[in-house]
Amino acid sequence: MGNYLLTGAAGFIAFRVAELLVESGHHVYGVDNLNDAYDVRLKSYRLNRLQALPNFHFLKTDISSRTVIDALADWLPEQVDGVINLAARAGVRTSLTDPWVYVDTNMTGTLNLLELCRRYPVGKFVLASTSSLYAEESEPPFREADDTDHPLQPYAASKKGAEAMAHAYHHLYDIDVTVLRYFTVYGPAGRPDMVMFRFCQWIAEGKPVVVNGDGEQSRGFTYLDDIARGTIQALKPLGYQVINLGGHEVITINHLISMLEARIGQRALVTYQPFHPADVHTNQADVTRARQLLGWEPRVNLEEGVTRLVDWYMAERAWASQVATP
């Protein structure tokens, strides 16, 4: 079985990738700096689950520091079969207030990991990118060939820079690179700045549900397990490929609120505010390439996935209800 370096291991998507890899018999070498970009209780919850697994190994470190290259080389086993870079500063709106940290993590961090692959060497590199690269001028469903050269926020710009650097290292050093443009991912222990967690908590706890815009904007949602499986499938040799992952099941924000109300058994106290200029009106994906190249097929539909999310929240409500939701 393989050895894989997984960055951002305590993150929402990465922790599930780690669980599935370990379940398949692989060794996962997870790193994370456990920053406070959002409530660390969620990261601790995920990391505690991982550290109970026999083939999971953890190192607290920051990929944005150049010293991480040698530190990882000293820590990792002699043979590493792939690097899965899921460490990132995520979030469209917060990138407007501190764009520097986005460049540090998303661009410099990616460069450091590519250098690790070049020097030691590691032949496979999977990079998490984002659907936020698709600007409003693109016509949904978004395709990988659509214009992504005009990002609308520092977050998207930093991810575009990471994609470009990964292509350069593929060209120069023949590193096999798969870039995954994730669309909106949801599920248990999700990020508290994302709409699913926030709305679930706000409705369950009787807090105002703040909607930017009229609620008729739409999002393509995909359940966590489907995204994690697709990420693992992307470890196959592909040369250099950019692949949309997720965003296949599209609903409006108002419809999402109704689904959560039905499962929680409580009405939402909705407050509508002006549409945020950093947001987009839709982010529906064309996932033809994921099906063709990865053999990826989503298995969990929105009805089942939202039910699982609400069930998780209610089971963990004692502490999940206290998580700060920006």
Secondary structure as GFF3:
##gff-version 3
##sequence-region A 1 326
A	DSSP	beta_strand	3	7	.	.	.	ID=ss1
A	DSSP	alpha_helix	12	23	.	.	.	ID=ss2
A	DSSP	beta_strand	27	32	.	.	.	ID=ss3
A	DSSP	alpha_helix	40	51	.	.	.	ID=ss4
A	DSSP	beta_strand	56	60	.	.	.	ID=ss5
A	DSSP	alpha_helix	68	75	.	.	.	ID=ss6
A	DSSP	beta_strand	82	85	.	.	.	ID=ss7
A	DSSP	three_ten_helix	94	96	.	.	.	ID=ss8
A	DSSP	alpha_helix	99	102	.	.	.	ID=ss9
A	DSSP	pi_helix	103	108	.	.	.	ID=ss10
A	DSSP	alpha_helix	109	119	.	.	.	ID=ss11
A	DSSP	beta_strand	124	130	.	.	.	ID=ss12
A	DSSP	three_ten_helix	131	133	.	.	.	ID=ss13
A	DSSP	alpha_helix	154	173	.	.	.	ID=ss14
A	DSSP	beta_strand	176	182	.	.	.	ID=ss15
A	DSSP	beta_strand	184	186	.	.	.	ID=ss16
A	DSSP	alpha_helix	195	204	.	.	.	ID=ss17
A	DSSP	beta_strand	208	212	.	.	.	ID=ss18
A	DSSP	beta_strand	218	223	.	.	.	ID=ss19
A	DSSP	alpha_helix	224	233	.	.	.	ID=ss20
A	DSSP	beta_strand	240	245	.	.	.	ID=ss21
A	DSSP	beta_strand	249	252	.	.	.	ID=ss22
A	DSSP	alpha_helix	253	264	.	.	.	ID=ss23
A	DSSP	beta_strand	269	273	.	.	.	ID=ss24
A	DSSP	alpha_helix	288	289	.	.	.	ID=ss25
A	DSSP	pi_helix	290	294	.	.	.	ID=ss26
A	DSSP	alpha_helix	302	315	.	.	.	ID=ss27
A	DSSP	alpha_helix	317	320	.	.	.	ID=ss28
###
